Amino acid sequence: MKRLLHRTNAIWLALLAATALTTWLGEHAGAQGLGAGAAVVVMALSAGKGCLIVLDYMELRHAPALWRRLLLGWLAAVVLLVLAATLWPR
């Protein structure tokens, strides 16, 4: 019997939901004064999406640990730099 929801499809749906939430936050958070909090949530969603893409779509979940560490470390560094630049006092 076929499974209706394969892992790849479930991840794709999670990526769509995270993208929709990110878009909604980008549209509505500024109007409600949630700038810093929304930025943290958006960057957390981006990091989660990046991890799913690296591990599952790029198929590095079962790759050598060095490749996973390099790409996930790069992702973490970029997310932290963008978050720091966003929250840096003006």
PDB file of N, CA, C and O in Angstrom:
ATOM      1  N   MET A   1       0.834  -1.188   0.000  1.00  0.00           N
ATOM      2  CA  MET A   1       0.000   0.000   0.000  1.00  0.00           C
ATOM      3  C   MET A   1       0.882   1.257   0.000  1.00  0.00           C
ATOM      4  O   MET A   1       1.846   1.355   0.760  1.00  0.00           O
ATOM      5  N   LYS A   2       0.542   2.184  -0.843  1.00  0.00           N
ATOM      6  CA  LYS A   2       1.319   3.420  -0.952  1.00  0.00           C
ATOM      7  C   LYS A   2       1.049   4.324   0.234  1.00  0.00           C
ATOM      8  O   LYS A   2      -0.073   4.424   0.731  1.00  0.00           O
ATOM      9  N   ARG A   3       2.106   4.974   0.668  1.00  0.00           N
ATOM     10  CA  ARG A   3       1.935   6.009   1.689  1.00  0.00           C
ATOM     11  C   ARG A   3       1.504   7.289   0.990  1.00  0.00           C
ATOM     12  O   ARG A   3       2.052   7.658  -0.048  1.00  0.00           O
ATOM     13  N   LEU A   4       0.530   7.951   1.563  1.00  0.00           N
ATOM     14  CA  LEU A   4       0.013   9.161   0.931  1.00  0.00           C
ATOM     15  C   LEU A   4       0.956  10.346   1.085  1.00  0.00           C
ATOM     16  O   LEU A   4       1.008  11.223   0.224  1.00  0.00           O
ATOM     17  N   LEU A   5       1.695  10.366   2.177  1.00  0.00           N
ATOM     18  CA  LEU A   5       2.544  11.514   2.439  1.00  0.00           C
ATOM     19  C   LEU A   5       3.973  11.028   2.650  1.00  0.00           C
ATOM     20  O   LEU A   5       4.340  10.622   3.753  1.00  0.00           O
ATOM     21  N   HIS A   6       4.766  11.068   1.608  1.00  0.00           N
ATOM     22  CA  HIS A   6       6.165  10.683   1.710  1.00  0.00           C
ATOM     23  C   HIS A   6       6.943  11.778   2.432  1.00  0.00           C
ATOM     24  O   HIS A   6       6.465  12.905   2.566  1.00  0.00           O
ATOM     25  N   ARG A   7       8.129  11.443   2.891  1.00  0.00           N
ATOM     26  CA  ARG A   7       8.955  12.393   3.623  1.00  0.00           C
ATOM     27  C   ARG A   7       9.215  13.661   2.804  1.00  0.00           C
ATOM     28  O   ARG A   7       9.136  14.770   3.331  1.00  0.00           O
ATOM     29  N   THR A   8       9.520  13.496   1.536  1.00  0.00           N
ATOM     30  CA  THR A   8       9.802  14.646   0.678  1.00  0.00           C
ATOM     31  C   THR A   8       8.578  15.555   0.562  1.00  0.00           C
ATOM     32  O   THR A   8       8.703  16.779   0.589  1.00  0.00           O
ATOM     33  N   ASN A   9       7.407  14.957   0.433  1.00  0.00           N
ATOM     34  CA  ASN A   9       6.183  15.762   0.344  1.00  0.00           C
ATOM     35  C   ASN A   9       5.893  16.479   1.655  1.00  0.00           C
ATOM     36  O   ASN A   9       5.460  17.632   1.652  1.00  0.00           O
ATOM     37  N   ALA A  10       6.129  15.806   2.770  1.00  0.00           N
ATOM     38  CA  ALA A  10       5.905  16.439   4.078  1.00  0.00           C
ATOM     39  C   ALA A  10       6.857  17.624   4.265  1.00  0.00           C
ATOM     40  O   ALA A  10       6.459  18.668   4.781  1.00  0.00           O
ATOM     41  N   ILE A  11       8.103  17.459   3.848  1.00  0.00           N
ATOM     42  CA  ILE A  11       9.075  18.552   3.955  1.00  0.00           C
ATOM     43  C   ILE A  11       8.681  19.701   3.041  1.00  0.00           C
ATOM     44  O   ILE A  11       8.796  20.867   3.418  1.00  0.00           O
ATOM     45  N   TRP A  12       8.223  19.378   1.855  1.00  0.00           N
ATOM     46  CA  TRP A  12       7.785  20.410   0.925  1.00  0.00           C
ATOM     47  C   TRP A  12       6.620  21.210   1.504  1.00  0.00           C
ATOM     48  O   TRP A  12       6.584  22.434   1.383  1.00  0.00           O
ATOM     49  N   LEU A  13       5.664  20.517   2.136  1.00  0.00           N
ATOM     50  CA  LEU A  13       4.547  21.218   2.763  1.00  0.00           C
ATOM     51  C   LEU A  13       5.014  22.087   3.932  1.00  0.00           C
ATOM     52  O   LEU A  13       4.505  23.190   4.129  1.00  0.00           O
ATOM     53  N   ALA A  14       5.970  21.596   4.697  1.00  0.00           N
ATOM     54  CA  ALA A  14       6.526  22.393   5.800  1.00  0.00           C
ATOM     55  C   ALA A  14       7.229  23.640   5.263  1.00  0.00           C
ATOM     56  O   ALA A  14       7.108  24.718   5.844  1.00  0.00           O
ATOM     57  N   LEU A  15       7.960  23.497   4.160  1.00  0.00           N
ATOM     58  CA  LEU A  15       8.619  24.648   3.549  1.00  0.00           C
ATOM     59  C   LEU A  15       7.598  25.665   3.048  1.00  0.00           C
ATOM     60  O   LEU A  15       7.799  26.870   3.194  1.00  0.00           O
ATOM     61  N   LEU A  16       6.506  25.186   2.458  1.00  0.00           N
ATOM     62  CA  LEU A  16       5.442  26.095   2.003  1.00  0.00           C
ATOM     63  C   LEU A  16       4.814  26.833   3.174  1.00  0.00           C
ATOM     64  O   LEU A  16       4.582  28.040   3.098  1.00  0.00           O
ATOM     65  N   ALA A  17       4.540  26.113   4.258  1.00  0.00           N
ATOM     66  CA  ALA A  17       3.929  26.743   5.435  1.00  0.00           C
ATOM     67  C   ALA A  17       4.871  27.785   6.043  1.00  0.00           C
ATOM     68  O   ALA A  17       4.431  28.869   6.427  1.00  0.00           O
ATOM     69  N   ALA A  18       6.160  27.463   6.132  1.00  0.00           N
ATOM     70  CA  ALA A  18       7.130  28.408   6.686  1.00  0.00           C
ATOM     71  C   ALA A  18       7.248  29.645   5.793  1.00  0.00           C
ATOM     72  O   ALA A  18       7.382  30.762   6.292  1.00  0.00           O
ATOM     73  N   THR A  19       7.199  29.449   4.491  1.00  0.00           N
ATOM     74  CA  THR A  19       7.257  30.575   3.563  1.00  0.00           C
ATOM     75  C   THR A  19       6.018  31.455   3.705  1.00  0.00           C
ATOM     76  O   THR A  19       6.121  32.681   3.698  1.00  0.00           O
ATOM     77  N   ALA A  20       4.852  30.833   3.832  1.00  0.00           N
ATOM     78  CA  ALA A  20       3.616  31.600   4.008  1.00  0.00           C
ATOM     79  C   ALA A  20       3.659  32.403   5.305  1.00  0.00           C
ATOM     80  O   ALA A  20       3.262  33.568   5.323  1.00  0.00           O
ATOM     81  N   LEU A  21       4.137  31.791   6.393  1.00  0.00           N
ATOM     82  CA  LEU A  21       4.222  32.492   7.668  1.00  0.00           C
ATOM     83  C   LEU A  21       5.225  33.639   7.594  1.00  0.00           C
ATOM     84  O   LEU A  21       4.982  34.717   8.136  1.00  0.00           O
ATOM     85  N   THR A  22       6.352  33.405   6.923  1.00  0.00           N
ATOM     86  CA  THR A  22       7.351  34.463   6.756  1.00  0.00           C
ATOM     87  C   THR A  22       6.782  35.637   5.968  1.00  0.00           C
ATOM     88  O   THR A  22       7.001  36.796   6.322  1.00  0.00           O
ATOM     89  N   THR A  23       6.060  35.337   4.915  1.00  0.00           N
ATOM     90  CA  THR A  23       5.446  36.388   4.099  1.00  0.00           C
ATOM     91  C   THR A  23       4.414  37.163   4.909  1.00  0.00           C
ATOM     92  O   THR A  23       4.368  38.391   4.846  1.00  0.00           O
ATOM     93  N   TRP A  24       3.589  36.452   5.668  1.00  0.00           N
ATOM     94  CA  TRP A  24       2.586  37.110   6.485  1.00  0.00           C
ATOM     95  C   TRP A  24       3.242  38.011   7.530  1.00  0.00           C
ATOM     96  O   TRP A  24       2.806  39.143   7.737  1.00  0.00           O
ATOM     97  N   LEU A  25       4.284  37.510   8.185  1.00  0.00           N
ATOM     98  CA  LEU A  25       4.989  38.332   9.176  1.00  0.00           C
ATOM     99  C   LEU A  25       5.607  39.567   8.537  1.00  0.00           C
ATOM    100  O   LEU A  25       5.572  40.653   9.116  1.00  0.00           O
ATOM    101  N   GLY A  26       6.170  39.406   7.349  1.00  0.00           N
ATOM    102  CA  GLY A  26       6.763  40.552   6.659  1.00  0.00           C
ATOM    103  C   GLY A  26       5.740  41.611   6.317  1.00  0.00           C
ATOM    104  O   GLY A  26       6.057  42.801   6.311  1.00  0.00           O
ATOM    105  N   GLU A  27       4.522  41.198   6.031  1.00  0.00           N
ATOM    106  CA  GLU A  27       3.464  42.147   5.669  1.00  0.00           C
ATOM    107  C   GLU A  27       2.837  42.810   6.889  1.00  0.00           C
ATOM    108  O   GLU A  27       2.503  43.994   6.836  1.00  0.00           O
ATOM    109  N   HIS A  28       2.668  42.075   7.986  1.00  0.00           N
ATOM    110  CA  HIS A  28       1.866  42.567   9.102  1.00  0.00           C
ATOM    111  C   HIS A  28       2.654  42.950  10.346  1.00  0.00           C
ATOM    112  O   HIS A  28       2.144  43.711  11.169  1.00  0.00           O
ATOM    113  N   ALA A  29       3.854  42.463  10.513  1.00  0.00           N
ATOM    114  CA  ALA A  29       4.594  42.710  11.759  1.00  0.00           C
ATOM    115  C   ALA A  29       4.981  44.176  11.900  1.00  0.00           C
ATOM    116  O   ALA A  29       4.939  44.719  13.004  1.00  0.00           O
ATOM    117  N   GLY A  30       5.353  44.818  10.811  1.00  0.00           N
ATOM    118  CA  GLY A  30       5.747  46.219  10.882  1.00  0.00           C
ATOM    119  C   GLY A  30       4.596  47.117  11.293  1.00  0.00           C
ATOM    120  O   GLY A  30       4.793  48.084  12.030  1.00  0.00           O
ATOM    121  N   ALA A  31       3.404  46.808  10.825  1.00  0.00           N
ATOM    122  CA  ALA A  31       2.235  47.614  11.157  1.00  0.00           C
ATOM    123  C   ALA A  31       1.838  47.459  12.619  1.00  0.00           C
ATOM    124  O   ALA A  31       1.221  48.355  13.195  1.00  0.00           O
ATOM    125  N   GLN A  32       2.189  46.325  13.220  1.00  0.00           N
ATOM    126  CA  GLN A  32       1.808  46.068  14.606  1.00  0.00           C
ATOM    127  C   GLN A  32       2.940  46.341  15.583  1.00  0.00           C
ATOM    128  O   GLN A  32       2.787  46.108  16.782  1.00  0.00           O
ATOM    129  N   GLY A  33       4.062  46.826  15.098  1.00  0.00           N
ATOM    130  CA  GLY A  33       5.174  47.162  15.978  1.00  0.00           C
ATOM    131  C   GLY A  33       5.937  45.971  16.522  1.00  0.00           C
ATOM    132  O   GLY A  33       6.462  46.039  17.634  1.00  0.00           O
ATOM    133  N   LEU A  34       6.015  44.892  15.780  1.00  0.00           N
ATOM    134  CA  LEU A  34       6.710  43.681  16.209  1.00  0.00           C
ATOM    135  C   LEU A  34       8.022  43.497  15.463  1.00  0.00           C
ATOM    136  O   LEU A  34       8.409  42.365  15.172  1.00  0.00           O
ATOM    137  N   GLY A  35       8.707  44.574  15.153  1.00  0.00           N
ATOM    138  CA  GLY A  35       9.880  44.524  14.295  1.00  0.00           C
ATOM    139  C   GLY A  35      10.954  43.550  14.726  1.00  0.00           C
ATOM    140  O   GLY A  35      11.294  42.648  13.960  1.00  0.00           O
ATOM    141  N   ALA A  36      11.504  43.696  15.926  1.00  0.00           N
ATOM    142  CA  ALA A  36      12.610  42.841  16.375  1.00  0.00           C
ATOM    143  C   ALA A  36      12.152  41.415  16.595  1.00  0.00           C
ATOM    144  O   ALA A  36      12.844  40.472  16.212  1.00  0.00           O
ATOM    145  N   GLY A  37      10.991  41.250  17.209  1.00  0.00           N
ATOM    146  CA  GLY A  37      10.474  39.897  17.443  1.00  0.00           C
ATOM    147  C   GLY A  37      10.176  39.174  16.145  1.00  0.00           C
ATOM    148  O   GLY A  37      10.456  37.983  16.010  1.00  0.00           O
ATOM    149  N   ALA A  38       9.611  39.891  15.197  1.00  0.00           N
ATOM    150  CA  ALA A  38       9.311  39.293  13.902  1.00  0.00           C
ATOM    151  C   ALA A  38      10.598  38.935  13.162  1.00  0.00           C
ATOM    152  O   ALA A  38      10.656  37.916  12.474  1.00  0.00           O
ATOM    153  N   ALA A  39      11.621  39.765  13.301  1.00  0.00           N
ATOM    154  CA  ALA A  39      12.900  39.468  12.640  1.00  0.00           C
ATOM    155  C   ALA A  39      13.502  38.181  13.177  1.00  0.00           C
ATOM    156  O   ALA A  39      14.046  37.380  12.416  1.00  0.00           O
ATOM    157  N   VAL A  40      13.408  37.982  14.472  1.00  0.00           N
ATOM    158  CA  VAL A  40      13.941  36.758  15.075  1.00  0.00           C
ATOM    159  C   VAL A  40      13.157  35.542  14.580  1.00  0.00           C
ATOM    160  O   VAL A  40      13.750  34.513  14.256  1.00  0.00           O
ATOM    161  N   VAL A  41      11.838  35.655  14.519  1.00  0.00           N
ATOM    162  CA  VAL A  41      11.012  34.541  14.049  1.00  0.00           C
ATOM    163  C   VAL A  41      11.294  34.245  12.580  1.00  0.00           C
ATOM    164  O   VAL A  41      11.412  33.084  12.190  1.00  0.00           O
ATOM    165  N   VAL A  42      11.399  35.285  11.774  1.00  0.00           N
ATOM    166  CA  VAL A  42      11.677  35.096  10.345  1.00  0.00           C
ATOM    167  C   VAL A  42      13.035  34.426  10.142  1.00  0.00           C
ATOM    168  O   VAL A  42      13.165  33.527   9.311  1.00  0.00           O
ATOM    169  N   MET A  43      14.037  34.856  10.889  1.00  0.00           N
ATOM    170  CA  MET A  43      15.361  34.241  10.740  1.00  0.00           C
ATOM    171  C   MET A  43      15.370  32.804  11.259  1.00  0.00           C
ATOM    172  O   MET A  43      16.073  31.959  10.706  1.00  0.00           O
ATOM    173  N   ALA A  44      14.610  32.515  12.299  1.00  0.00           N
ATOM    174  CA  ALA A  44      14.510  31.131  12.794  1.00  0.00           C
ATOM    175  C   ALA A  44      13.831  30.240  11.757  1.00  0.00           C
ATOM    176  O   ALA A  44      14.250  29.105  11.530  1.00  0.00           O
ATOM    177  N   LEU A  45      12.783  30.766  11.132  1.00  0.00           N
ATOM    178  CA  LEU A  45      12.128  30.008  10.064  1.00  0.00           C
ATOM    179  C   LEU A  45      13.077  29.807   8.880  1.00  0.00           C
ATOM    180  O   LEU A  45      13.104  28.732   8.282  1.00  0.00           O
ATOM    181  N   SER A  46      13.836  30.816   8.551  1.00  0.00           N
ATOM    182  CA  SER A  46      14.798  30.703   7.451  1.00  0.00           C
ATOM    183  C   SER A  46      15.863  29.656   7.765  1.00  0.00           C
ATOM    184  O   SER A  46      16.243  28.873   6.894  1.00  0.00           O
ATOM    185  N   ALA A  47      16.339  29.642   8.992  1.00  0.00           N
ATOM    186  CA  ALA A  47      17.337  28.653   9.387  1.00  0.00           C
ATOM    187  C   ALA A  47      16.758  27.243   9.322  1.00  0.00           C
ATOM    188  O   ALA A  47      17.423  26.313   8.864  1.00  0.00           O
ATOM    189  N   GLY A  48      15.534  27.092   9.776  1.00  0.00           N
ATOM    190  CA  GLY A  48      14.888  25.781   9.699  1.00  0.00           C
ATOM    191  C   GLY A  48      14.687  25.317   8.273  1.00  0.00           C
ATOM    192  O   GLY A  48      14.914  24.151   7.947  1.00  0.00           O
ATOM    193  N   LYS A  49      14.255  26.242   7.421  1.00  0.00           N
ATOM    194  CA  LYS A  49      14.088  25.908   6.006  1.00  0.00           C
ATOM    195  C   LYS A  49      15.420  25.532   5.369  1.00  0.00           C
ATOM    196  O   LYS A  49      15.502  24.580   4.592  1.00  0.00           O
ATOM    197  N   GLY A  50      16.461  26.287   5.704  1.00  0.00           N
ATOM    198  CA  GLY A  50      17.782  25.975   5.169  1.00  0.00           C
ATOM    199  C   GLY A  50      18.271  24.609   5.597  1.00  0.00           C
ATOM    200  O   GLY A  50      18.852  23.874   4.799  1.00  0.00           O
ATOM    201  N   CYS A  51      18.038  24.261   6.860  1.00  0.00           N
ATOM    202  CA  CYS A  51      18.436  22.933   7.347  1.00  0.00           C
ATOM    203  C   CYS A  51      17.706  21.830   6.593  1.00  0.00           C
ATOM    204  O   CYS A  51      18.315  20.836   6.196  1.00  0.00           O
ATOM    205  N   LEU A  52      16.405  22.005   6.397  1.00  0.00           N
ATOM    206  CA  LEU A  52      15.652  20.987   5.655  1.00  0.00           C
ATOM    207  C   LEU A  52      16.162  20.847   4.225  1.00  0.00           C
ATOM    208  O   LEU A  52      16.286  19.737   3.708  1.00  0.00           O
ATOM    209  N   ILE A  53      16.451  21.966   3.598  1.00  0.00           N
ATOM    210  CA  ILE A  53      16.946  21.916   2.220  1.00  0.00           C
ATOM    211  C   ILE A  53      18.307  21.244   2.149  1.00  0.00           C
ATOM    212  O   ILE A  53      18.541  20.393   1.290  1.00  0.00           O
ATOM    213  N   VAL A  54      19.207  21.626   3.054  1.00  0.00           N
ATOM    214  CA  VAL A  54      20.559  21.040   3.051  1.00  0.00           C
ATOM    215  C   VAL A  54      20.508  19.544   3.337  1.00  0.00           C
ATOM    216  O   VAL A  54      21.145  18.754   2.640  1.00  0.00           O
ATOM    217  N   LEU A  55      19.760  19.159   4.348  1.00  0.00           N
ATOM    218  CA  LEU A  55      19.776  17.765   4.771  1.00  0.00           C
ATOM    219  C   LEU A  55      18.971  16.849   3.863  1.00  0.00           C
ATOM    220  O   LEU A  55      19.383  15.718   3.605  1.00  0.00           O
ATOM    221  N   ASP A  56      17.827  17.323   3.374  1.00  0.00           N
ATOM    222  CA  ASP A  56      16.952  16.428   2.625  1.00  0.00           C
ATOM    223  C   ASP A  56      16.988  16.634   1.120  1.00  0.00           C
ATOM    224  O   ASP A  56      17.136  15.663   0.377  1.00  0.00           O
ATOM    225  N   TYR A  57      16.856  17.865   0.648  1.00  0.00           N
ATOM    226  CA  TYR A  57      16.852  18.071  -0.792  1.00  0.00           C
ATOM    227  C   TYR A  57      18.247  17.967  -1.395  1.00  0.00           C
ATOM    228  O   TYR A  57      18.399  17.517  -2.531  1.00  0.00           O
ATOM    229  N   MET A  58      19.258  18.377  -0.650  1.00  0.00           N
ATOM    230  CA  MET A  58      20.634  18.208  -1.125  1.00  0.00           C
ATOM    231  C   MET A  58      21.182  16.831  -0.723  1.00  0.00           C
ATOM    232  O   MET A  58      22.310  16.478  -1.067  1.00  0.00           O
ATOM    233  N   GLU A  59      20.378  16.072  -0.001  1.00  0.00           N
ATOM    234  CA  GLU A  59      20.680  14.697   0.411  1.00  0.00           C
ATOM    235  C   GLU A  59      21.974  14.582   1.202  1.00  0.00           C
ATOM    236  O   GLU A  59      22.763  13.663   0.985  1.00  0.00           O
ATOM    237  N   LEU A  60      22.186  15.514   2.113  1.00  0.00           N
ATOM    238  CA  LEU A  60      23.386  15.456   2.950  1.00  0.00           C
ATOM    239  C   LEU A  60      23.120  14.829   4.310  1.00  0.00           C
ATOM    240  O   LEU A  60      24.022  14.783   5.147  1.00  0.00           O
ATOM    241  N   ARG A  61      21.912  14.346   4.551  1.00  0.00           N
ATOM    242  CA  ARG A  61      21.595  13.719   5.831  1.00  0.00           C
ATOM    243  C   ARG A  61      22.478  12.496   6.082  1.00  0.00           C
ATOM    244  O   ARG A  61      22.846  12.218   7.224  1.00  0.00           O
ATOM    245  N   HIS A  62      22.812  11.776   5.030  1.00  0.00           N
ATOM    246  CA  HIS A  62      23.638  10.573   5.166  1.00  0.00           C
ATOM    247  C   HIS A  62      25.027  10.751   4.552  1.00  0.00           C
ATOM    248  O   HIS A  62      25.751   9.778   4.342  1.00  0.00           O
ATOM    249  N   ALA A  63      25.383  11.979   4.271  1.00  0.00           N
ATOM    250  CA  ALA A  63      26.703  12.277   3.710  1.00  0.00           C
ATOM    251  C   ALA A  63      27.739  12.310   4.837  1.00  0.00           C
ATOM    252  O   ALA A  63      27.380  12.284   6.014  1.00  0.00           O
ATOM    253  N   PRO A  64      29.005  12.368   4.479  1.00  0.00           N
ATOM    254  CA  PRO A  64      30.037  12.494   5.517  1.00  0.00           C
ATOM    255  C   PRO A  64      29.785  13.728   6.396  1.00  0.00           C
ATOM    256  O   PRO A  64      29.299  14.761   5.935  1.00  0.00           O
ATOM    257  N   ALA A  65      30.131  13.580   7.659  1.00  0.00           N
ATOM    258  CA  ALA A  65      29.851  14.626   8.648  1.00  0.00           C
ATOM    259  C   ALA A  65      30.501  15.958   8.282  1.00  0.00           C
ATOM    260  O   ALA A  65      29.949  17.018   8.579  1.00  0.00           O
ATOM    261  N   LEU A  66      31.657  15.912   7.647  1.00  0.00           N
ATOM    262  CA  LEU A  66      32.345  17.151   7.282  1.00  0.00           C
ATOM    263  C   LEU A  66      31.480  18.025   6.386  1.00  0.00           C
ATOM    264  O   LEU A  66      31.391  19.232   6.611  1.00  0.00           O
ATOM    265  N   TRP A  67      30.840  17.444   5.375  1.00  0.00           N
ATOM    266  CA  TRP A  67      30.000  18.214   4.463  1.00  0.00           C
ATOM    267  C   TRP A  67      28.813  18.821   5.187  1.00  0.00           C
ATOM    268  O   TRP A  67      28.485  19.989   4.983  1.00  0.00           O
ATOM    269  N   ARG A  68      28.160  18.019   6.044  1.00  0.00           N
ATOM    270  CA  ARG A  68      27.028  18.545   6.812  1.00  0.00           C
ATOM    271  C   ARG A  68      27.466  19.698   7.700  1.00  0.00           C
ATOM    272  O   ARG A  68      26.802  20.733   7.753  1.00  0.00           O
ATOM    273  N   ARG A  69      28.582  19.522   8.397  1.00  0.00           N
ATOM    274  CA  ARG A  69      29.064  20.572   9.302  1.00  0.00           C
ATOM    275  C   ARG A  69      29.434  21.841   8.549  1.00  0.00           C
ATOM    276  O   ARG A  69      29.148  22.945   9.012  1.00  0.00           O
ATOM    277  N   LEU A  70      30.065  21.690   7.398  1.00  0.00           N
ATOM    278  CA  LEU A  70      30.432  22.868   6.606  1.00  0.00           C
ATOM    279  C   LEU A  70      29.200  23.651   6.149  1.00  0.00           C
ATOM    280  O   LEU A  70      29.133  24.867   6.330  1.00  0.00           O
ATOM    281  N   LEU A  71      28.239  22.964   5.565  1.00  0.00           N
ATOM    282  CA  LEU A  71      27.073  23.671   5.044  1.00  0.00           C
ATOM    283  C   LEU A  71      26.167  24.199   6.152  1.00  0.00           C
ATOM    284  O   LEU A  71      25.659  25.315   6.046  1.00  0.00           O
ATOM    285  N   LEU A  72      25.958  23.428   7.200  1.00  0.00           N
ATOM    286  CA  LEU A  72      25.114  23.913   8.289  1.00  0.00           C
ATOM    287  C   LEU A  72      25.813  25.012   9.083  1.00  0.00           C
ATOM    288  O   LEU A  72      25.159  25.924   9.590  1.00  0.00           O
ATOM    289  N   GLY A  73      27.132  24.930   9.194  1.00  0.00           N
ATOM    290  CA  GLY A  73      27.890  26.002   9.847  1.00  0.00           C
ATOM    291  C   GLY A  73      27.832  27.290   9.045  1.00  0.00           C
ATOM    292  O   GLY A  73      27.672  28.373   9.609  1.00  0.00           O
ATOM    293  N   TRP A  74      27.961  27.175   7.728  1.00  0.00           N
ATOM    294  CA  TRP A  74      27.842  28.348   6.855  1.00  0.00           C
ATOM    295  C   TRP A  74      26.452  28.963   6.995  1.00  0.00           C
ATOM    296  O   TRP A  74      26.315  30.183   7.096  1.00  0.00           O
ATOM    297  N   LEU A  75      25.430  28.122   7.002  1.00  0.00           N
ATOM    298  CA  LEU A  75      24.059  28.596   7.157  1.00  0.00           C
ATOM    299  C   LEU A  75      23.882  29.319   8.491  1.00  0.00           C
ATOM    300  O   LEU A  75      23.279  30.391   8.539  1.00  0.00           O
ATOM    301  N   ALA A  76      24.396  28.746   9.560  1.00  0.00           N
ATOM    302  CA  ALA A  76      24.287  29.370  10.882  1.00  0.00           C
ATOM    303  C   ALA A  76      25.012  30.713  10.914  1.00  0.00           C
ATOM    304  O   ALA A  76      24.509  31.681  11.484  1.00  0.00           O
ATOM    305  N   ALA A  77      26.190  30.771  10.303  1.00  0.00           N
ATOM    306  CA  ALA A  77      26.953  32.028  10.284  1.00  0.00           C
ATOM    307  C   ALA A  77      26.197  33.115   9.528  1.00  0.00           C
ATOM    308  O   ALA A  77      26.136  34.256   9.986  1.00  0.00           O
ATOM    309  N   VAL A  78      25.627  32.778   8.388  1.00  0.00           N
ATOM    310  CA  VAL A  78      24.890  33.764   7.597  1.00  0.00           C
ATOM    311  C   VAL A  78      23.650  34.246   8.349  1.00  0.00           C
ATOM    312  O   VAL A  78      23.373  35.445   8.393  1.00  0.00           O
ATOM    313  N   VAL A  79      22.912  33.318   8.936  1.00  0.00           N
ATOM    314  CA  VAL A  79      21.702  33.686   9.671  1.00  0.00           C
ATOM    315  C   VAL A  79      22.056  34.586  10.853  1.00  0.00           C
ATOM    316  O   VAL A  79      21.380  35.587  11.087  1.00  0.00           O
ATOM    317  N   LEU A  80      23.096  34.247  11.592  1.00  0.00           N
ATOM    318  CA  LEU A  80      23.496  35.063  12.736  1.00  0.00           C
ATOM    319  C   LEU A  80      23.989  36.443  12.311  1.00  0.00           C
ATOM    320  O   LEU A  80      23.705  37.434  12.985  1.00  0.00           O
ATOM    321  N   LEU A  81      24.719  36.520  11.209  1.00  0.00           N
ATOM    322  CA  LEU A  81      25.178  37.826  10.719  1.00  0.00           C
ATOM    323  C   LEU A  81      24.013  38.710  10.273  1.00  0.00           C
ATOM    324  O   LEU A  81      23.990  39.905  10.570  1.00  0.00           O
ATOM    325  N   VAL A  82      23.062  38.133   9.571  1.00  0.00           N
ATOM    326  CA  VAL A  82      21.910  38.912   9.132  1.00  0.00           C
ATOM    327  C   VAL A  82      21.075  39.349  10.332  1.00  0.00           C
ATOM    328  O   VAL A  82      20.599  40.483  10.381  1.00  0.00           O
ATOM    329  N   LEU A  83      20.899  38.451  11.294  1.00  0.00           N
ATOM    330  CA  LEU A  83      20.151  38.800  12.503  1.00  0.00           C
ATOM    331  C   LEU A  83      20.864  39.891  13.297  1.00  0.00           C
ATOM    332  O   LEU A  83      20.222  40.814  13.800  1.00  0.00           O
ATOM    333  N   ALA A  84      22.178  39.791  13.412  1.00  0.00           N
ATOM    334  CA  ALA A  84      22.943  40.817  14.125  1.00  0.00           C
ATOM    335  C   ALA A  84      22.839  42.163  13.412  1.00  0.00           C
ATOM    336  O   ALA A  84      22.696  43.198  14.063  1.00  0.00           O
ATOM    337  N   ALA A  85      22.909  42.156  12.099  1.00  0.00           N
ATOM    338  CA  ALA A  85      22.795  43.406  11.339  1.00  0.00           C
ATOM    339  C   ALA A  85      21.401  43.999  11.470  1.00  0.00           C
ATOM    340  O   ALA A  85      21.241  45.219  11.468  1.00  0.00           O
ATOM    341  N   THR A  86      20.396  43.147  11.583  1.00  0.00           N
ATOM    342  CA  THR A  86      19.023  43.616  11.715  1.00  0.00           C
ATOM    343  C   THR A  86      18.775  44.229  13.095  1.00  0.00           C
ATOM    344  O   THR A  86      18.099  45.250  13.217  1.00  0.00           O
ATOM    345  N   LEU A  87      19.324  43.599  14.125  1.00  0.00           N
ATOM    346  CA  LEU A  87      19.055  44.041  15.499  1.00  0.00           C
ATOM    347  C   LEU A  87      20.078  45.043  16.028  1.00  0.00           C
ATOM    348  O   LEU A  87      19.920  45.548  17.140  1.00  0.00           O
ATOM    349  N   TRP A  88      21.113  45.338  15.263  1.00  0.00           N
ATOM    350  CA  TRP A  88      22.152  46.277  15.709  1.00  0.00           C
ATOM    351  C   TRP A  88      21.525  47.643  15.942  1.00  0.00           C
ATOM    352  O   TRP A  88      20.791  48.143  15.089  1.00  0.00           O
ATOM    353  N   PRO A  89      21.808  48.254  17.097  1.00  0.00           N
ATOM    354  CA  PRO A  89      21.198  49.575  17.369  1.00  0.00           C
ATOM    355  C   PRO A  89      21.699  50.627  16.377  1.00  0.00           C
ATOM    356  O   PRO A  89      22.870  50.646  16.000  1.00  0.00           O
ATOM    357  N   ARG A  90      20.799  51.477  15.978  1.00  0.00           N
ATOM    358  CA  ARG A  90      21.135  52.498  14.974  1.00  0.00           C
ATOM    359  C   ARG A  90      21.606  53.743  15.603  1.00  0.00           C
ATOM    360  O   ARG A  90      21.930  54.704  14.905  1.00  0.00           O
TER     361      ARG A  90
END
